[in-house]
């Protein structure tokens, strides 16, 4: 289930960077129990103006996965997000080598 949820969340992009939230390393944890999916994520900055919209899009994408009945997204601040959490593809796209 975790892989299906992560694949679905790759459709959700950070609106400023135009890279999906999974490759940006914003998704810290995905747990599933009896159809309830709990996601821990962090924005790139505490002042991210798009966070409310990203949360809605993450929930919608996750609810689209077969077997998911409920979604809870928790915003976490520890550890803080850093560019080291990004996938190699995301780093390459942003020119961070």
Beta strands, then each sheet from edge to edge (+ up, - down):
strand 1: 13-14
strand 2: 19-20
strand 3: 27-33
strand 4: 36-41
strand 5: 70-75
sheet 1: 1+ 2-
sheet 2: 3+ 4- 5-
end
